């Protein structure tokens, strides 16, 4: 085997290993995306409210019966220091009460 063919074989093995690594990474990303909870928070029951800064909507642990979608929203808001923006809305805990979440459309 010549030095050139040996080099090509090593390079081919390297590219195959890189390709396998990329394929594995893509699979892990796909699995991770499938594990993300549903994020269509408009499916929660929202009550219209009027505040000093204008209209907003409110939902609660009680109104949602503490369902999985409520829990996912609570995790997102809590993980962002009590304020979170998603899907054209701002979300926050009502008066630092983690059993009530308010939201307002982003202007």
MARBA-3410 file (N, C-alpha, C, O; in Angstrom, 1 decimal):
107
0.8,-1.2,0.0,0.0,0.0,0.0,0.9,1.2,0.0,1.8,1.4,0.8 ~ 0.6,2.1,-0.9,1.4,3.3,-1.0,1.0,4.3,0.1,-0.1,4.2,0.7 ~ 1.9,5.3,0.3,1.7,6.3,1.3,0.4,7.1,0.9,-0.3,7.5,1.8 ~ 0.2,7.3,-0.3,-1.0,8.1,-0.8,-2.3,7.4,-0.5,-3.2,8.0,0.0 ~ -2.3,6.1,-0.8,-3.6,5.3,-0.6,-3.8,5.2,0.9,-5.0,5.2,1.3
-2.7,5.0,1.7,-2.9,4.9,3.1,-3.5,6.2,3.7,-4.4,6.2,4.5 ~ -3.0,7.4,3.2,-3.5,8.7,3.6,-5.0,8.8,3.3,-5.8,9.4,4.0 ~ -5.3,8.4,2.1,-6.7,8.5,1.6,-7.6,7.6,2.5,-8.8,8.0,2.8 ~ -7.1,6.4,2.8,-7.9,5.5,3.7,-8.1,6.1,5.1,-9.2,6.1,5.6 ~ -7.1,6.7,5.7,-7.2,7.3,7.0,-8.2,8.5,6.9,-9.0,8.7,7.8
-8.1,9.3,5.8,-8.9,10.5,5.7,-10.4,10.0,5.5,-11.3,10.6,6.1 ~ -10.6,8.9,4.8,-12.0,8.4,4.6,-12.5,7.9,5.9,-13.7,8.1,6.2 ~ -11.7,7.2,6.7,-12.1,6.8,8.0,-12.5,7.9,8.9,-13.5,7.9,9.6 ~ -11.7,9.0,8.8,-12.0,10.2,9.6,-13.3,10.8,9.2,-14.1,11.1,10.1 ~ -13.6,10.9,7.9,-14.8,11.5,7.4,-16.0,10.6,7.8,-17.1,11.2,8.2
-15.9,9.3,7.8,-16.9,8.4,8.2,-17.2,8.6,9.7,-18.4,8.6,10.1 ~ -16.2,8.8,10.5,-16.4,9.0,11.9,-17.1,10.3,12.2,-18.0,10.4,13.0 ~ -16.7,11.4,11.5,-17.4,12.7,11.6,-18.8,12.6,11.2,-19.7,13.1,11.9 ~ -19.1,11.9,10.1,-20.5,11.7,9.7,-21.3,11.0,10.7,-22.5,11.4,10.9 ~ -20.8,10.0,11.3,-21.5,9.2,12.3,-21.8,10.1,13.5,-22.8,10.0,14.1
-20.8,10.9,13.9,-21.0,11.8,15.0,-22.1,12.9,14.7,-22.9,13.2,15.6 ~ -22.1,13.4,13.5,-23.1,14.4,13.1,-24.5,13.7,13.2,-25.5,14.3,13.6 ~ -24.6,12.5,12.6,-25.9,11.8,12.6,-26.4,11.5,14.1,-27.6,11.7,14.3 ~ -25.5,11.1,15.0,-25.9,10.9,16.3,-26.3,12.2,17.0,-27.3,12.2,17.8 ~ -25.6,13.3,16.7,-26.0,14.6,17.3,-27.4,15.0,16.8,-28.2,15.6,17.6
-27.6,14.9,15.5,-28.9,15.2,15.0,-30.0,14.4,15.6,-31.1,14.9,15.9 ~ -29.8,13.1,15.9,-30.8,12.3,16.5,-31.0,12.7,18.0,-32.2,12.8,18.4 ~ -30.0,13.1,18.7,-30.2,13.6,20.0,-31.0,14.9,20.1,-31.8,15.1,20.9 ~ -30.7,15.8,19.1,-31.4,17.1,19.0,-32.9,16.8,18.7,-33.8,17.4,19.3 ~ -33.2,15.9,17.8,-34.5,15.5,17.5,-35.3,14.9,18.7,-36.4,15.3,18.9
-34.6,14.1,19.4,-35.2,13.5,20.6,-35.5,14.6,21.7,-36.5,14.5,22.3 ~ -34.6,15.5,21.8,-34.7,16.6,22.8,-35.9,17.4,22.4,-36.7,17.8,23.3 ~ -36.1,17.7,21.1,-37.2,18.5,20.7,-38.6,17.8,21.0,-39.5,18.5,21.3 ~ -38.6,16.5,20.8,-39.8,15.7,21.1,-40.1,15.7,22.6,-41.3,15.4,22.9 ~ -39.1,15.9,23.4,-39.4,15.9,24.9,-39.9,17.2,25.4,-40.4,17.3,26.5
-39.8,18.3,24.6,-40.2,19.6,25.1,-41.7,19.6,25.3,-42.5,19.0,24.4 ~ -42.2,20.1,26.4,-43.7,20.1,26.6,-44.4,21.0,25.6,-43.8,21.9,25.0 ~ -45.7,20.8,25.4,-46.5,21.6,24.5,-46.4,23.0,25.0,-46.4,23.3,26.2 ~ -46.4,23.9,24.1,-46.2,25.4,24.5,-47.3,26.2,23.9,-47.1,27.4,23.7 ~ -48.5,25.7,23.5,-49.6,26.5,23.1,-50.4,26.9,24.3,-51.4,26.3,24.6
-49.9,27.9,24.9,-50.5,28.3,26.2,-51.8,29.0,26.0,-52.5,29.3,27.0 ~ -52.2,29.3,24.8,-53.6,29.9,24.5,-54.6,28.9,24.8,-55.8,29.2,25.0 ~ -54.3,27.6,25.0,-55.2,26.5,25.3,-55.6,26.6,26.8,-56.6,25.9,27.2 ~ -54.9,27.3,27.6,-55.2,27.5,29.0,-56.4,28.4,29.1,-56.6,29.2,28.3 ~ -57.2,28.3,30.2,-58.3,29.2,30.4,-57.8,30.5,30.9,-57.2,30.6,32.0
-58.0,31.6,30.1,-57.5,32.9,30.4,-58.7,33.8,30.7,-59.6,33.9,29.9 ~ -58.7,34.5,31.8,-59.7,35.4,32.2,-59.3,36.9,31.9,-58.1,37.3,32.2 ~ -60.1,37.7,31.2,-59.8,39.0,30.9,-59.8,39.9,32.2,-60.7,39.8,33.0 ~ -58.8,40.7,32.4,-58.7,41.6,33.5,-58.3,43.0,33.0,-57.9,43.2,31.9 ~ -58.5,44.0,33.9,-58.1,45.4,33.6,-57.2,45.9,34.7,-57.5,45.8,35.9
-56.0,46.3,34.3,-55.0,46.8,35.2,-54.7,48.3,35.0,-55.3,48.9,34.1 ~ -53.8,48.8,35.8,-53.4,50.2,35.6,-52.8,50.5,34.2,-52.9,51.6,33.7 ~ -52.1,49.5,33.7,-51.4,49.6,32.4,-52.3,49.1,31.3,-51.8,49.1,30.1 ~ -53.5,48.8,31.5,-54.4,48.3,30.5,-54.9,46.9,30.7,-54.6,46.3,31.7 ~ -55.5,46.4,29.6,-56.1,45.0,29.8,-55.0,43.9,29.8,-53.9,44.1,29.1
-55.2,42.9,30.5,-54.3,41.7,30.5,-55.2,40.5,30.7,-56.4,40.6,31.0 ~ -54.6,39.3,30.7,-55.3,38.1,30.9,-54.6,37.4,32.1,-53.5,37.6,32.4 ~ -55.4,36.5,32.8,-54.9,35.8,34.0,-55.4,34.4,34.0,-56.6,34.1,33.6 ~ -54.5,33.5,34.4,-54.9,32.1,34.6,-54.3,31.7,36.0,-53.4,32.4,36.5 ~ -54.7,30.5,36.4,-54.2,30.1,37.7,-54.1,28.6,37.8,-54.7,27.9,37.0
-53.4,28.2,38.8,-53.3,26.7,39.1,-54.7,26.1,39.3,-55.0,25.0,38.8 ~ -55.6,26.8,40.0,-56.9,26.4,40.3,-57.7,26.3,39.0,-58.4,25.3,38.7 ~ -57.7,27.3,38.1,-58.5,27.4,36.9,-58.0,26.3,35.9,-58.9,25.8,35.1 ~ -56.8,26.0,35.9,-56.2,25.0,35.0,-56.3,23.6,35.6,-55.9,22.6,34.9 ~ -56.7,23.4,36.8,-56.7,22.2,37.5,-55.3,21.6,37.6,-55.1,20.4,37.6
-54.3,22.5,37.6,-52.9,22.1,37.8,-52.5,21.1,36.7,-51.7,20.2,36.9 ~ -52.9,21.3,35.4,-52.6,20.4,34.3,-51.2,20.6,33.8,-50.5,21.5,34.3 ~ -50.8,19.7,33.0,-49.4,19.7,32.5,-49.0,21.0,31.7,-47.9,21.4,31.9 ~ -50.0,21.5,31.0,-49.7,22.8,30.3,-49.4,23.9,31.3,-48.5,24.7,31.0 ~ -50.2,24.0,32.3,-50.0,25.0,33.4,-48.6,24.8,34.0,-47.9,25.7,34.2
-48.3,23.5,34.3,-47.0,23.2,34.9,-45.9,23.7,34.0,-44.9,24.2,34.5 ~ -46.0,23.4,32.7,-44.9,23.8,31.7,-44.8,25.3,31.7,-43.7,25.8,31.7 ~ -45.9,26.1,31.7,-45.8,27.5,31.7,-45.2,28.0,33.0,-44.4,28.9,33.0 ~ -45.6,27.4,34.1,-45.0,27.9,35.4,-43.5,27.7,35.5,-42.8,28.5,36.0 ~ -43.0,26.5,34.9,-41.6,26.3,34.9,-40.9,27.3,34.0,-39.8,27.8,34.4
-41.5,27.7,32.9,-40.9,28.7,32.0,-40.8,30.0,32.7,-39.7,30.7,32.6 ~ -41.9,30.5,33.3,-41.9,31.8,33.9,-40.9,31.8,35.1,-40.1,32.7,35.3 ~ -40.9,30.7,35.9,-40.0,30.7,37.1,-38.6,30.6,36.7,-37.7,31.2,37.3 ~ -38.3,29.9,35.6,-36.9,29.8,35.1,-36.4,31.0,34.5,-35.2,31.1,34.2 ~ -37.2,32.0,34.3,-36.8,33.3,33.7,-37.1,34.5,34.8,-37.5,35.6,34.4
-36.8,34.2,36.0,-36.9,35.1,37.1,-38.3,35.8,37.2,-38.4,37.0,37.6 ~ -39.4,35.1,36.8,-40.7,35.5,37.0,-41.3,36.3,35.9,-42.4,36.8,35.9 ~ -40.5,36.6,34.8,-41.0,37.3,33.6,-40.5,36.5,32.4,-39.3,36.2,32.3 ~ -41.4,36.3,31.4,-41.0,35.5,30.2,-41.8,36.0,29.0,-43.0,36.3,29.2 ~ -41.2,36.0,27.9,-41.8,36.4,26.6,-41.8,35.2,25.7,-40.8,34.5,25.5
-43.0,34.9,25.1,-43.2,33.8,24.2,-44.4,34.0,23.4,-45.5,34.3,23.9 ~ -44.3,33.7,22.1,-45.5,33.6,21.2,-46.3,34.9,21.2,-47.5,34.9,21.1 ~ -45.6,36.1,21.3,-46.3,37.4,21.2,-46.9,37.8,22.5,-47.6,38.8,22.5 ~ -46.5,37.2,23.6,-47.1,37.5,24.9,-45.9,37.7,26.0,-44.9,37.1,25.8 ~ -46.2,38.6,26.9,-45.3,38.7,28.1,-46.1,37.9,29.2,-47.3,38.1,29.4
-45.4,37.1,30.0,-45.9,36.3,31.1,-45.2,36.7,32.4,-44.0,36.9,32.4 ~ -46.0,36.8,33.5,-45.4,37.0,34.8,-46.3,36.5,35.9,-47.5,36.3,35.7 ~ -45.6,36.3,37.0,-46.4,35.9,38.2,-47.2,37.1,38.7,-46.6,38.1,38.8 ~ -48.4,36.9,39.1,-49.3,37.9,39.6,-48.9,38.2,41.1,-49.0,37.4,41.9 ~ -48.4,39.4,41.3,-48.0,39.9,42.6,-47.1,38.9,43.3,-47.2,38.6,44.5
-46.1,38.3,42.6,-45.2,37.3,43.1,-45.9,36.1,43.6,-45.3,35.3,44.4 ~ -47.1,35.8,43.3,-47.9,34.6,43.6,-47.7,33.6,42.5,-48.2,33.8,41.4 ~ -47.0,32.5,42.8,-46.7,31.6,41.8,-47.8,30.6,41.4,-47.7,29.7,40.6 ~ -49.0,30.9,42.0,-50.2,30.1,41.6,-51.1,30.8,40.7,-52.1,30.3,40.2 ~ -50.7,32.1,40.3,-51.4,32.9,39.3,-50.4,33.5,38.4,-49.4,34.0,38.7
-50.7,33.4,37.1,-49.9,33.9,36.0,-50.7,34.9,35.2,-51.8,34.5,34.8 ~ -50.2,36.0,34.9,-50.8,37.0,34.0,-50.0,37.1,32.7,-48.9,36.7,32.6 ~ -50.7,37.6,31.7,-50.1,37.7,30.4,-50.7,38.9,29.7,-51.9,39.3,29.9 ~ -49.9,39.5,28.8,-50.3,40.7,28.0,-49.6,40.6,26.7,-48.5,40.2,26.6 ~ -50.4,40.9,25.6,-49.8,40.9,24.3,-48.6,41.9,24.2,-48.7,43.0,24.8
-47.6,41.5,23.5,-46.4,42.4,23.3,-46.8,43.4,22.3,-47.3,43.1,21.2 ~ -46.7,44.7,22.6,-47.1,45.8,21.7,-46.2,45.9,20.5,-46.4,46.8,19.6
END
